[in-house]
Amino acid sequence: MTSSSRSGIQRVLGIDPGLTRCGVGVVDVRPDRSATLVHVGVVRSAPDAAIEDRLAAIAGGIRSVVDLHAPDVVAVERVFAQHNRRSVMGTAQASGVALLVAGERGIPAATHTPSEVKAAITGYGSADKRQVQAMVARILRLDAPPSPADAADALALALCHAWRGRSAAAPAGGALTPAQLAWARAERGVAR
């Protein structure tokens, strides 16, 4: 099923790449920018397995999500420099696998930096993980924040892409984004 057969709804697969835990989250986003959770999870690989086996496990898990949920686009966290080279290498390898799977299936893919995602979701590019998780739960009308953090980050990536990637994503006339509106309601204690 494609977005055209879903009446303008865009289905986005967000991927928070990691070698041990790779977060995957699928959301349906309507033209009014409201969103619904379709799937959230984590693809795992054994830390003591050979690197080729770990990458194959991640690829297999991502392929399963793609086959089951047929996303219109894939959004992957852009790898950024960290002090721990081993960690950044694993993240970069998992990111490459995610982009490869999208390419194999002919699905457009995009990358977003962590600060872009935080700004889109919370309105603040330096938000912490707890704030991102809380906003993802609020935006998707979930009873609790998705767990582990990798899963919440994947959903945040999907939402970020849907809101920033669509030509109609910019709010007209200075209107608040869904994240800003939810944040304002939370600050005032107003229920959604």
C-alpha positions in Angstrom: 0.0 0.0 0.0 1.4 3.4 -0.9 0.6 6.9 0.3 -1.6 7.4 -2.7 -3.7 4.4 -1.6 -3.7 5.7 2.0 -5.5 9.0 1.0 -2.6 11.4 1.3 -1.2 9.7 4.5 2.5 9.4 4.4 4.0 6.3 6.1 7.5 6.9 7.4 10.0 4.4 8.8 12.4 6.0 11.2 15.6 4.2 12.0 17.9 5.0 14.9 21.0 3.1 13.8 23.0 1.0 16.3 24.9 -2.2 16.1 23.6 -3.7 19.3 20.1 -2.0 19.3 18.7 -0.5 16.1 15.5 1.4 16.8 12.7 1.1 14.2 9.5 3.1 14.2 6.7 3.5 11.7 4.2 6.3 11.7 1.4 7.4 9.5 1.3 11.2 9.1 -1.7 12.9 7.6 -1.6 16.2 5.6 -2.6 18.1 8.7 0.6 16.7 10.3 -1.2 14.6 12.9 0.4 11.2 13.3 -0.5 7.7 14.3 1.8 4.9 15.6 2.0 1.9 13.2 4.9 0.0 14.7 7.8 0.5 17.1 10.6 -1.9 18.1 14.3 -2.6 18.3 16.3 -4.9 16.0 19.1 -6.5 18.1 22.4 -8.2 17.3 24.6 -10.1 19.7 27.6 -8.1 20.8 29.8 -11.2 20.7 28.8 -12.2 17.1 31.0 -11.5 14.1 30.5 -8.1 12.5 29.1 -9.6 9.3 26.5 -11.6 11.3 25.5 -8.5 13.3 25.0 -6.4 10.2 23.1 -9.3 8.5 20.8 -9.5 11.6 20.1 -5.7 11.4 19.5 -5.9 7.7 17.1 -8.8 8.2 15.2 -7.0 10.9 14.8 -3.8 8.9 13.8 -5.8 5.8 11.0 -7.5 7.9 9.7 -4.1 9.0 9.8 -2.8 5.4 8.0 -5.9 4.1 5.3 -5.8 6.8 4.6 -2.1 6.8 5.5 -0.8 3.3 6.8 2.6 4.2 6.8 5.4 1.6 10.1 6.8 2.9 12.9 5.9 5.3 14.4 8.4 7.7 17.8 7.5 9.3 19.7 9.4 12.0 22.8 11.0 10.4 25.9 9.8 12.0 27.9 12.5 13.8 31.4 12.5 15.3 31.7 11.1 18.8 34.7 10.6 21.1 34.2 6.9 21.0 35.4 5.7 17.6 34.2 2.2 18.1 30.7 3.4 18.8 30.6 5.7 15.9 31.8 3.0 13.5 29.1 0.6 14.6 26.5 3.4 14.2 27.8 4.3 10.8 27.8 0.6 9.7 24.2 0.2 10.9 23.2 3.4 9.2 24.7 2.2 5.9 22.7 -1.1 6.2 19.5 0.9 6.8 20.2 3.1 3.7 21.1 0.0 1.7 17.8 -1.8 2.5 15.9 1.4 1.5 17.9 1.4 -1.8 17.3 -2.3 -2.4 13.5 -1.8 -2.1 13.4 1.5 -4.1 12.3 3.5 -1.1 13.4 7.1 -0.9 15.7 7.8 2.1 16.8 10.8 4.0 19.1 11.5 7.0 18.5 13.9 9.9 20.9 15.0 12.6 20.0 14.5 16.2 19.6 18.3 16.8 17.2 18.5 13.8 15.1 15.8 15.2 15.1 17.3 18.7 14.1 20.7 17.3 11.3 19.2 15.2 9.9 17.2 18.1 10.4 19.5 21.1 11.1 22.9 19.5 14.5 22.8 21.2 17.6 21.4 19.5 19.4 20.6 22.7 16.5 18.7 24.4 17.4 15.6 26.4 16.3 12.0 25.6 13.6 12.2 28.3 12.0 15.3 26.8 12.1 13.7 23.3 10.5 10.5 24.6 7.8 12.5 26.4 6.9 14.5 23.3 6.8 11.4 21.1 4.3 9.9 23.5 2.2 13.0 23.6 2.3 13.5 19.8 1.3 9.9 19.2 -1.2 9.8 22.1 0.5 7.0 23.8 0.0 6.1 27.5 3.7 6.0 28.1 6.9 6.9 26.3 8.2 4.3 24.0 11.0 2.2 25.5 14.0 1.7 25.1 15.2 5.2 24.0 16.3 3.7 20.6 12.6 3.0 19.8 11.5 6.5 20.8 14.3 8.0 18.8 13.2 6.0 15.7 9.7 7.4 16.1 11.1 10.9 16.5 13.1 10.5 13.3 10.0 9.4 11.4 8.0 12.4 12.7 10.8 14.8 12.0 11.1 13.7 8.4 7.3 13.8 7.8 7.1 17.3 9.2 10.2 18.7 7.6 10.2 16.6 4.4 6.8 17.5 3.0 6.5 20.6 0.9 3.4 21.5 3.0 5.2 20.9 6.2 6.0 24.5 7.1 3.1 26.0 9.0 1.5 28.9 7.3 1.0 32.3 8.9 3.2 31.5 11.9 1.1 28.7 13.2 2.6 26.4 15.8 4.0 23.0 14.7 2.4 19.9 16.3 5.4 19.6 18.6 5.2 23.2 19.7 1.5 23.0 20.2 1.8 19.8 22.3 4.7 21.4 24.3 2.6 24.5 25.0 -0.3 22.3 26.1 1.9 20.3 28.4 3.4 23.4 30.0 -0.1 24.7 30.7 -1.3 21.3 31.9 -4.0 21.1 29.2 -5.0 17.6 28.2 -4.7 16.7 24.5 
